[in-house]
């Protein structure tokens, strides 16, 4: 009987993968219906309630995204189960007097009527405006800048942000990000949280629930779709999504807390977790402005990719979840056990690590920027504990990567990260007593862990034990990086509260690193 169950599970897994690959191929091919054969359904309500977004800018274009959902929290977003033809336009002015690209796209029910239009033929390093049209209704207007040409001596200003727990507070930081003068937003992950709803006012883990999730914990495709839709309905997030081009990655909560590779956060493996990952990845793709290369194939997805911004910045977007080993020592924050020292530890996986090292060598730039999820710098607490879910739990992988970059003449390496709901700036060494080979800017959370404080309990002891940490702040907010041909400036912006709307934003730290020198200095 056990062998029969294993055979059935394997058949189910193969069917899942075949079905997902088939759908991915269908979506990648573009419209397979003649527009004249499409019967446009009658819709009640605004089909563009989830807003618009753009992503992954190239010198000649970017992706523009929307999802049709007149009733976003209803099954299928309130859409009929049939394909729908949607018009799109891109212009060089907000009034759409100079339209430079336009076309039709098919929104399919298999992909939640989401659209990912890869616009090409635009002029480099320019602002563009885009919109969608359906049945005489127009989407909100979005804005995105194309990237500069590879040889251009262009600056890059980007925001680093993420960790936006809906129940922990308002997304006011996104409203401030919408007003920033930047070229790109790097979202490091935790776009949604998978946890079940709690009633407003319920007290848990030291904080009160500010607003409630819709529904229970997410496991199925329908549940992940609803959770993404609820987050996309937030007006502050929608404003930022329409204002700038995004480069998005995922961390753990898009699937489940602290998952790694083929292992769930509670140690679950096999078909059940494969099915959950497949559902989570499909919903993530359906709600993100990413290219066809990120189409999931069942429980597998290729999320790492590279963006180039002139001759000064090579931006490597990494996935530190999908191919890494399970956390050592049973996860958590604790003194290291012998398992931490394993020489073969994998954080990126061998294939992605090789891709990164080869790409850094093949794409020389003033700044090699590693845009990823969890802190790479060493963070040892006063009792000797380290975070097993961070790069500290995988020191051999960190050593191998940093030495590999250095050997390939990638001298000016900047790491961007998040995850820990506090802001940090630090230098990164390959070995505990070795020289710094990179610097790192860790953005705090948008809302996760509530209002926060200027410092955590134990911060003084943490900084004393880690002299390579140059800055720390525990408020909610985001970071802004400005890359030039000679310097990288980092500004940390903080909000005094997220437990109610309307918080102002203020700078709480500003640092600079010069090209050719990883040392961090106040700016």
BATI-782595 format. One record per residue (C-alpha): residue in three letters; y, x, z. Coordinates in pm, whole numbers, plus 50000, padded with zeros to 5 digits. Layout:
R | aa | py | px | pz
R | ALA | Y | X | Z
...
END
This chain:
R | aa | py | px | pz
R | UNK | 50000 | 50000 | 50000
R | UNK | 50240 | 50285 | 50081
R | UNK | 50186 | 50435 | 49736
R | UNK | 50254 | 50097 | 49574
R | UNK | 50584 | 50072 | 49763
R | UNK | 50680 | 50420 | 49651
R | UNK | 50598 | 50333 | 49290
R | UNK | 50804 | 50013 | 49309
R | UNK | 51094 | 50203 | 49463
R | UNK | 51078 | 50461 | 49184
R | UNK | 51072 | 50189 | 48920
R | UNK | 51373 | 50024 | 49086
R | UNK | 51557 | 50355 | 49093
R | UNK | 51483 | 50424 | 48726
R | UNK | 51597 | 50074 | 48636
R | UNK | 51917 | 50123 | 48831
R | UNK | 51991 | 50449 | 48653
R | UNK | 51903 | 50315 | 48308
R | UNK | 52121 | 50009 | 48361
R | UNK | 52414 | 50210 | 48489
R | UNK | 52388 | 50464 | 48209
R | UNK | 52372 | 50184 | 47954
R | UNK | 52682 | 50016 | 48093
R | UNK | 52862 | 50349 | 48108
R | UNK | 52779 | 50414 | 47746
R | UNK | 52895 | 50066 | 47647
R | UNK | 53229 | 50112 | 47820
R | UNK | 53278 | 50459 | 47675
R | UNK | 53228 | 50341 | 47320
R | UNK | 53531 | 50115 | 47330
R | UNK | 53547 | 49757 | 47201
R | UNK | 53225 | 49626 | 47051
R | UNK | 53366 | 49278 | 46990
R | UNK | 53585 | 49195 | 46697
R | UNK | 53915 | 49062 | 46835
R | UNK | 53886 | 48767 | 46599
R | UNK | 53555 | 48672 | 46761
R | UNK | 53689 | 48682 | 47116
R | UNK | 53772 | 48341 | 47258
R | UNK | 54053 | 48408 | 47502
R | UNK | 53980 | 48220 | 47826
R | UNK | 54233 | 48003 | 48004
R | UNK | 54345 | 48170 | 48325
R | UNK | 54514 | 48010 | 48622
R | UNK | 54751 | 48247 | 48794
R | UNK | 54884 | 48595 | 48731
R | UNK | 54605 | 48819 | 48593
R | UNK | 54796 | 49136 | 48695
R | UNK | 54808 | 49083 | 49071
R | UNK | 54639 | 49419 | 49135
R | UNK | 54920 | 49603 | 48962
R | UNK | 54903 | 49905 | 48733
R | UNK | 54845 | 50278 | 48764
R | UNK | 54840 | 50589 | 48549
R | UNK | 54644 | 50908 | 48596
R | UNK | 54527 | 51251 | 48483
R | UNK | 54829 | 51343 | 48268
R | UNK | 54787 | 51578 | 47971
R | UNK | 55071 | 51712 | 47754
R | UNK | 55009 | 51434 | 47499
R | UNK | 54918 | 51141 | 47721
R | UNK | 54752 | 50996 | 48030
R | UNK | 54526 | 50711 | 48140
R | UNK | 54679 | 50371 | 48208
R | UNK | 54487 | 50129 | 48431
R | UNK | 54486 | 49770 | 48542
R | UNK | 54226 | 49518 | 48650
R | UNK | 54252 | 49150 | 48558
R | UNK | 54219 | 48945 | 48875
R | UNK | 54416 | 48622 | 48913
R | UNK | 54233 | 48558 | 49241
R | UNK | 54156 | 48914 | 49359
R | UNK | 53946 | 48833 | 49666
R | UNK | 53738 | 48565 | 49493
R | UNK | 53409 | 48647 | 49319
R | UNK | 53479 | 48843 | 48999
R | UNK | 53849 | 48836 | 49086
R | UNK | 53870 | 48478 | 48965
R | UNK | 53788 | 48583 | 48608
R | UNK | 53534 | 48417 | 48377
R | UNK | 53230 | 48623 | 48289
R | UNK | 53340 | 48705 | 47935
R | UNK | 53533 | 48988 | 47768
R | UNK | 53910 | 48952 | 47736
R | UNK | 54142 | 49120 | 47489
R | UNK | 54456 | 49272 | 47645
R | UNK | 54757 | 49428 | 47475
R | UNK | 54921 | 49745 | 47604
R | UNK | 55241 | 49935 | 47522
R | UNK | 55394 | 50272 | 47611
R | UNK | 55765 | 50342 | 47564
R | UNK | 56011 | 50622 | 47632
R | UNK | 56256 | 50383 | 47798
R | UNK | 56212 | 50116 | 48068
R | UNK | 56345 | 49845 | 47836
R | UNK | 56068 | 49917 | 47581
R | UNK | 56311 | 49960 | 47295
R | UNK | 56137 | 50283 | 47186
R | UNK | 55765 | 50206 | 47183
R | UNK | 55566 | 50520 | 47108
R | UNK | 55210 | 50388 | 47151
R | UNK | 55051 | 50043 | 47155
R | UNK | 54716 | 49878 | 47105
R | UNK | 54452 | 49633 | 47221
R | UNK | 54178 | 49693 | 47476
R | UNK | 53881 | 49488 | 47590
R | UNK | 53843 | 49411 | 47959
R | UNK | 53472 | 49352 | 48026
R | UNK | 53315 | 49159 | 48312
R | UNK | 53054 | 49434 | 48358
R | UNK | 53337 | 49657 | 48482
R | UNK | 53529 | 49389 | 48675
R | UNK | 53768 | 49339 | 48381
R | UNK | 53922 | 49680 | 48450
R | UNK | 54096 | 49875 | 48175
R | UNK | 54119 | 50253 | 48138
R | UNK | 54324 | 50323 | 47824
R | UNK | 54344 | 50692 | 47736
R | UNK | 54684 | 50712 | 47568
R | UNK | 54740 | 50999 | 47325
R | UNK | 55010 | 51118 | 47087
R | UNK | 55297 | 51127 | 47339
R | UNK | 55557 | 51398 | 47375
R | UNK | 55501 | 51652 | 47656
R | UNK | 55690 | 51675 | 47986
R | UNK | 55869 | 51342 | 47946
R | UNK | 55889 | 51018 | 48141
R | UNK | 55711 | 50722 | 47984
R | UNK | 55685 | 50355 | 48073
R | UNK | 55386 | 50131 | 48017
R | UNK | 55274 | 49770 | 48057
R | UNK | 54995 | 49527 | 47970
R | UNK | 55021 | 49177 | 47820
R | UNK | 54790 | 48877 | 47829
R | UNK | 54857 | 48513 | 47741
R | UNK | 55232 | 48569 | 47742
R | UNK | 55223 | 48726 | 48086
R | UNK | 55328 | 49085 | 48147
R | UNK | 55205 | 49329 | 48406
R | UNK | 55448 | 49520 | 48625
R | UNK | 55598 | 49816 | 48440
R | UNK | 55448 | 50151 | 48529
R | UNK | 55596 | 50498 | 48496
R | UNK | 55426 | 50833 | 48435
R | UNK | 55524 | 51176 | 48310
R | UNK | 55323 | 51371 | 48057
R | UNK | 55229 | 51725 | 48154
R | UNK | 55413 | 52025 | 48008
R | UNK | 55258 | 52235 | 47733
R | UNK | 55033 | 52518 | 47855
R | UNK | 55288 | 52785 | 47765
R | UNK | 55584 | 52608 | 47929
R | UNK | 55749 | 52772 | 48232
R | UNK | 55765 | 52435 | 48408
R | UNK | 55783 | 52351 | 48776
R | UNK | 55542 | 52100 | 48931
R | UNK | 55631 | 51867 | 49217
R | UNK | 55343 | 51670 | 49361
R | UNK | 55263 | 51455 | 49662
R | UNK | 54942 | 51501 | 49860
R | UNK | 54832 | 51186 | 50043
R | UNK | 54529 | 50983 | 50149
R | UNK | 54336 | 50834 | 50445
R | UNK | 54477 | 50480 | 50439
R | UNK | 54283 | 50265 | 50686
R | UNK | 54408 | 49910 | 50625
R | UNK | 54336 | 49793 | 50978
R | UNK | 54516 | 50086 | 51145
R | UNK | 54863 | 50019 | 51010
R | UNK | 55102 | 49946 | 50729
R | UNK | 55124 | 50156 | 50414
R | UNK | 55498 | 50221 | 50450
R | UNK | 55448 | 50584 | 50351
R | UNK | 55351 | 50468 | 50002
R | UNK | 55687 | 50289 | 49969
R | UNK | 55861 | 50620 | 50043
R | UNK | 55631 | 50804 | 49801
R | UNK | 55731 | 50554 | 49530
R | UNK | 56090 | 50678 | 49569
R | UNK | 56005 | 51049 | 49552
R | UNK | 56108 | 51253 | 49248
R | UNK | 55767 | 51401 | 49168
R | UNK | 55547 | 51462 | 48865
R | UNK | 55212 | 51371 | 49020
R | UNK | 55043 | 51223 | 49327
R | UNK | 54720 | 51387 | 49441
R | UNK | 54516 | 51131 | 49637
R | UNK | 54258 | 51334 | 49827
R | UNK | 54043 | 51034 | 49920
R | UNK | 53964 | 50759 | 50170
R | UNK | 54140 | 50511 | 49943
R | UNK | 53944 | 50238 | 50121
R | UNK | 53748 | 50218 | 50445
R | UNK | 53408 | 50055 | 50442
R | UNK | 53407 | 49912 | 50795
R | UNK | 53363 | 49545 | 50883
R | UNK | 53660 | 49330 | 50973
R | UNK | 53809 | 49323 | 51322
R | UNK | 54045 | 49050 | 51439
R | UNK | 54412 | 49139 | 51467
R | UNK | 54481 | 49266 | 51817
R | UNK | 54124 | 49378 | 51881
R | UNK | 54124 | 49710 | 52067
R | UNK | 53884 | 49982 | 51953
R | UNK | 53873 | 50362 | 51971
R | UNK | 54209 | 50374 | 52147
R | UNK | 54407 | 50158 | 51906
R | UNK | 54479 | 49795 | 51825
R | UNK | 54388 | 49634 | 51492
R | UNK | 54714 | 49574 | 51302
R | UNK | 54571 | 49371 | 51009
R | UNK | 54216 | 49277 | 50921
R | UNK | 53975 | 49372 | 50648
R | UNK | 53835 | 49089 | 50440
R | UNK | 53461 | 49060 | 50503
R | UNK | 53193 | 49270 | 50665
R | UNK | 53093 | 49629 | 50605
R | UNK | 53067 | 49710 | 50235
R | UNK | 52721 | 49761 | 50084
R | UNK | 52707 | 49565 | 49756
R | UNK | 52914 | 49600 | 49440
R | UNK | 53085 | 49267 | 49510
R | UNK | 53180 | 49381 | 49861
R | UNK | 53322 | 49714 | 49744
R | UNK | 53517 | 49536 | 49470
R | UNK | 53671 | 49298 | 49722
R | UNK | 53767 | 49582 | 49955
R | UNK | 53936 | 49778 | 49674
R | UNK | 54116 | 49463 | 49564
R | UNK | 54245 | 49399 | 49915
R | UNK | 54389 | 49749 | 49934
R | UNK | 54537 | 49725 | 49584
R | UNK | 54718 | 49405 | 49689
R | UNK | 54927 | 49599 | 49939
R | UNK | 55283 | 49597 | 49797
R | UNK | 55372 | 49949 | 49916
R | UNK | 55061 | 50101 | 49759
R | UNK | 55124 | 49900 | 49442
R | UNK | 55481 | 50035 | 49422
R | UNK | 55365 | 50397 | 49445
R | UNK | 55082 | 50337 | 49197
R | UNK | 55330 | 50207 | 48941
R | UNK | 55590 | 50478 | 49008
R | UNK | 55392 | 50797 | 48941
R | UNK | 55087 | 50937 | 48767
R | UNK | 54797 | 50994 | 49009
R | UNK | 54514 | 51245 | 49024
R | UNK | 54253 | 51079 | 49243
R | UNK | 53941 | 51207 | 49414
R | UNK | 53719 | 51044 | 49675
R | UNK | 53610 | 51150 | 50020
R | UNK | 53354 | 50977 | 50241
R | UNK | 53487 | 50629 | 50319
R | UNK | 53480 | 50518 | 49956
R | UNK | 53103 | 50510 | 50022
R | UNK | 53024 | 50550 | 50394
R | UNK | 53146 | 50765 | 50680
R | UNK | 53044 | 51132 | 50651
R | UNK | 52791 | 51088 | 50370
R | UNK | 52685 | 51406 | 50192
R | UNK | 52482 | 51443 | 49873
R | UNK | 52183 | 51210 | 49897
R | UNK | 52221 | 51151 | 50272
R | UNK | 52414 | 50867 | 50431
R | UNK | 52631 | 50908 | 50738
R | UNK | 52350 | 50786 | 50962
R | UNK | 52089 | 51000 | 50790
R | UNK | 51964 | 50729 | 50553
R | UNK | 51802 | 50846 | 50230
R | UNK | 51622 | 50710 | 49928
R | UNK | 51663 | 50392 | 49729
R | UNK | 51879 | 50201 | 49977
R | UNK | 52143 | 50475 | 49988
R | UNK | 52120 | 50531 | 49610
R | UNK | 52197 | 50163 | 49557
R | UNK | 52489 | 50178 | 49797
R | UNK | 52634 | 50486 | 49626
R | UNK | 52590 | 50327 | 49283
R | UNK | 52784 | 50020 | 49397
R | UNK | 53055 | 50228 | 49563
R | UNK | 53103 | 50462 | 49266
R | UNK | 53124 | 50176 | 49018
R | UNK | 53385 | 49995 | 49226
R | UNK | 53580 | 50320 | 49271
R | UNK | 53583 | 50378 | 48895
R | UNK | 53688 | 50018 | 48830
R | UNK | 53994 | 50057 | 49053
R | UNK | 54111 | 50411 | 48968
R | UNK | 54317 | 50554 | 48676
R | UNK | 54053 | 50803 | 48565
R | UNK | 53912 | 50903 | 48227
R | UNK | 53573 | 50819 | 48073
R | UNK | 53435 | 51148 | 48201
R | UNK | 53428 | 50990 | 48548
R | UNK | 53208 | 50697 | 48445
R | UNK | 52935 | 50679 | 48712
R | UNK | 52570 | 50688 | 48621
R | UNK | 52405 | 50495 | 48901
R | UNK | 52433 | 50703 | 49222
R | UNK | 52572 | 51003 | 49030
R | UNK | 52929 | 51069 | 48924
R | UNK | 53118 | 51370 | 48789
R | UNK | 53452 | 51359 | 48964
R | UNK | 53557 | 51725 | 48939
R | UNK | 53796 | 51810 | 48659
R | UNK | 54094 | 52031 | 48576
R | UNK | 54457 | 51956 | 48491
R | UNK | 54702 | 52214 | 48358
R | UNK | 55077 | 52205 | 48420
R | UNK | 55240 | 52472 | 48206
R | UNK | 55169 | 52835 | 48274
R | UNK | 55230 | 52814 | 48648
R | UNK | 54973 | 52564 | 48779
R | UNK | 54602 | 52515 | 48718
R | UNK | 54500 | 52213 | 48930
R | UNK | 54126 | 52201 | 49004
R | UNK | 54023 | 51858 | 49137
R | UNK | 53706 | 51903 | 49342
R | UNK | 53430 | 51687 | 49490
R | UNK | 53319 | 51811 | 49833
R | UNK | 53077 | 51520 | 49896
R | UNK | 52844 | 51465 | 49603
R | UNK | 52648 | 51792 | 49593
R | UNK | 52686 | 51942 | 49936
R | UNK | 52420 | 51996 | 50201
R | UNK | 52392 | 51764 | 50497
R | UNK | 52615 | 51864 | 50788
R | UNK | 52457 | 52127 | 51014
R | UNK | 52381 | 52084 | 51383
R | UNK | 52364 | 51706 | 51356
R | UNK | 52730 | 51670 | 51247
R | UNK | 53018 | 51613 | 51489
R | UNK | 53255 | 51861 | 51654
R | UNK | 53065 | 52105 | 51873
R | UNK | 52995 | 52476 | 51922
R | UNK | 52802 | 52610 | 51621
R | UNK | 52424 | 52628 | 51625
R | UNK | 52215 | 52874 | 51423
R | UNK | 52212 | 52639 | 51123
R | UNK | 52583 | 52706 | 51057
R | UNK | 52501 | 53063 | 50954
R | UNK | 52269 | 52967 | 50667
R | UNK | 52349 | 53195 | 50375
R | UNK | 52266 | 52942 | 50104
R | UNK | 52500 | 52669 | 50234
R | UNK | 52646 | 52447 | 49961
R | UNK | 52976 | 52261 | 49986
R | UNK | 53048 | 52208 | 49616
R | UNK | 52699 | 52257 | 49478
R | UNK | 52605 | 52549 | 49253
R | UNK | 52713 | 52384 | 48927
R | UNK | 53060 | 52280 | 49046
R | UNK | 53115 | 52615 | 49218
R | UNK | 53033 | 52801 | 48895
R | UNK | 53261 | 52562 | 48699
R | UNK | 53547 | 52637 | 48937
R | UNK | 53504 | 53014 | 48930
R | UNK | 53465 | 53026 | 48552
R | UNK | 53762 | 52794 | 48507
R | UNK | 53990 | 52997 | 48731
R | UNK | 53907 | 53304 | 48522
R | UNK | 53950 | 53122 | 48190
R | UNK | 54274 | 52944 | 48285
R | UNK | 54506 | 53206 | 48436
R | UNK | 54812 | 53060 | 48606
R | UNK | 55062 | 53165 | 48867
R | UNK | 54896 | 52922 | 49112
R | UNK | 54530 | 52827 | 49126
R | UNK | 54541 | 52500 | 49321
R | UNK | 54220 | 52366 | 49476
R | UNK | 54279 | 51993 | 49528
R | UNK | 53999 | 51875 | 49754
R | UNK | 53923 | 51672 | 50063
R | UNK | 53847 | 51851 | 50392
R | UNK | 54019 | 52149 | 50557
R | UNK | 53902 | 52489 | 50435
R | UNK | 54093 | 52695 | 50691
R | UNK | 53914 | 52791 | 51013
R | UNK | 53984 | 52555 | 51303
R | UNK | 53811 | 52662 | 51625
R | UNK | 53881 | 52451 | 51932
R | UNK | 53935 | 52594 | 52279
R | UNK | 53573 | 52532 | 52381
R | UNK | 53444 | 52712 | 52070
R | UNK | 53366 | 52388 | 51884
R | UNK | 53412 | 52349 | 51509
R | UNK | 53406 | 52047 | 51279
R | UNK | 53065 | 52037 | 51113
R | UNK | 53192 | 51808 | 50835
R | UNK | 53462 | 52057 | 50731
R | UNK | 53433 | 52394 | 50555
R | UNK | 53388 | 52544 | 50903
R | UNK | 53037 | 52398 | 50897
R | UNK | 52968 | 52584 | 50570
R | UNK | 53115 | 52934 | 50622
R | UNK | 52886 | 53101 | 50368
R | UNK | 53008 | 52861 | 50097
R | UNK | 53369 | 52936 | 50192
R | UNK | 53309 | 53311 | 50185
R | UNK | 53130 | 53295 | 49850
R | UNK | 53403 | 53084 | 49690
R | UNK | 53702 | 53285 | 49816
R | UNK | 53548 | 53619 | 49722
R | UNK | 53446 | 53476 | 49384
R | UNK | 53805 | 53370 | 49313
R | UNK | 53944 | 53703 | 49429
R | UNK | 53700 | 53894 | 49211
R | UNK | 53820 | 53692 | 48912
R | UNK | 54182 | 53791 | 48975
R | UNK | 54279 | 53450 | 49118
R | UNK | 54519 | 53596 | 49373
R | UNK | 54756 | 53307 | 49441
R | UNK | 54525 | 53033 | 49562
R | UNK | 54664 | 52720 | 49729
R | UNK | 54426 | 52472 | 49890
R | UNK | 54526 | 52106 | 49930
R | UNK | 54333 | 51890 | 50174
R | UNK | 54343 | 51594 | 50412
R | UNK | 54076 | 51403 | 50607
R | UNK | 54170 | 51503 | 50964
R | UNK | 54469 | 51264 | 51005
R | UNK | 54705 | 51545 | 51103
R | UNK | 54928 | 51777 | 50904
R | UNK | 54857 | 52150 | 50899
R | UNK | 54968 | 52462 | 50716
R | UNK | 54748 | 52769 | 50751
R | UNK | 54612 | 53075 | 50580
R | UNK | 54246 | 53091 | 50478
R | UNK | 54023 | 53395 | 50524
R | UNK | 53675 | 53449 | 50386
R | UNK | 53550 | 53599 | 50715
R | UNK | 53672 | 53551 | 51074
R | UNK | 53835 | 53894 | 51095
R | UNK | 53906 | 53934 | 50724
R | UNK | 54236 | 53918 | 50538
R | UNK | 54381 | 53588 | 50421
R | UNK | 54287 | 53513 | 50060
R | UNK | 54455 | 53171 | 50026
R | UNK | 54695 | 52938 | 50197
R | UNK | 54637 | 52570 | 50269
R | UNK | 54845 | 52256 | 50314
R | UNK | 54665 | 51968 | 50483
R | UNK | 54835 | 51630 | 50453
R | UNK | 54817 | 51381 | 50737
R | UNK | 54701 | 51022 | 50690
R | UNK | 54895 | 50732 | 50543
R | UNK | 54786 | 50503 | 50827
R | UNK | 54450 | 50611 | 50972
R | UNK | 54455 | 50648 | 51352
R | UNK | 54771 | 50443 | 51389
R | UNK | 55115 | 50565 | 51493
R | UNK | 55005 | 50908 | 51606
R | UNK | 55225 | 51151 | 51798
R | UNK | 55413 | 51471 | 51738
R | UNK | 55122 | 51671 | 51879
R | UNK | 54764 | 51593 | 51976
R | UNK | 54631 | 51656 | 52321
R | UNK | 54508 | 52014 | 52319
R | UNK | 54731 | 52123 | 52030
R | UNK | 54880 | 52415 | 52224
R | UNK | 54534 | 52554 | 52299
R | UNK | 54425 | 52499 | 51937
R | UNK | 54722 | 52690 | 51799
R | UNK | 54673 | 52971 | 52050
R | UNK | 54308 | 53006 | 51942
R | UNK | 54399 | 52996 | 51571
R | UNK | 54706 | 53215 | 51505
R | UNK | 54664 | 53166 | 51129
R | UNK | 54777 | 52802 | 51170
R | UNK | 55151 | 52805 | 51100
R | UNK | 55225 | 52434 | 51140
R | UNK | 55083 | 52115 | 51288
R | UNK | 55207 | 51757 | 51327
R | UNK | 55016 | 51443 | 51425
R | UNK | 55236 | 51166 | 51282
R | UNK | 55142 | 50960 | 50976
R | UNK | 55296 | 51050 | 50641
R | UNK | 55234 | 51281 | 50345
R | UNK | 55318 | 51624 | 50201
R | UNK | 55522 | 51732 | 49898
R | UNK | 55445 | 52059 | 49720
R | UNK | 55685 | 52222 | 49474
R | UNK | 55536 | 52497 | 49257
R | UNK | 55764 | 52735 | 49068
R | UNK | 55701 | 53064 | 48893
R | UNK | 55775 | 53255 | 49214
R | UNK | 55720 | 53026 | 49514
R | UNK | 55528 | 52730 | 49646
R | UNK | 55730 | 52513 | 49885
R | UNK | 55561 | 52256 | 50109
R | UNK | 55749 | 51980 | 50288
R | UNK | 55573 | 51759 | 50540
R | UNK | 55717 | 51410 | 50576
R | UNK | 55642 | 51193 | 50878
R | UNK | 55688 | 50831 | 50986
R | UNK | 55754 | 50743 | 51351
R | UNK | 55527 | 50437 | 51336
R | UNK | 55290 | 50240 | 51111
R | UNK | 55204 | 49963 | 51358
R | UNK | 55488 | 49758 | 51211
R | UNK | 55656 | 49770 | 50870
R | UNK | 55983 | 49936 | 50781
R | UNK | 55948 | 50285 | 50929
R | UNK | 56193 | 50549 | 50805
R | UNK | 56069 | 50886 | 50683
R | UNK | 56184 | 51226 | 50798
R | UNK | 56094 | 51589 | 50730
R | UNK | 55894 | 51742 | 51014
R | UNK | 55816 | 52079 | 50858
R | UNK | 55896 | 52294 | 50556
R | UNK | 55721 | 52617 | 50460
R | UNK | 55714 | 52854 | 50165
R | UNK | 55470 | 53107 | 50024
R | UNK | 55569 | 53363 | 49763
R | UNK | 55355 | 53443 | 49462
R | UNK | 55159 | 53758 | 49536
R | UNK | 55166 | 53700 | 49914
R | UNK | 54965 | 53433 | 50098
R | UNK | 55176 | 53455 | 50416
R | UNK | 55347 | 53132 | 50518
R | UNK | 55711 | 53135 | 50623
R | UNK | 55956 | 52865 | 50737
R | UNK | 56172 | 52748 | 50449
END
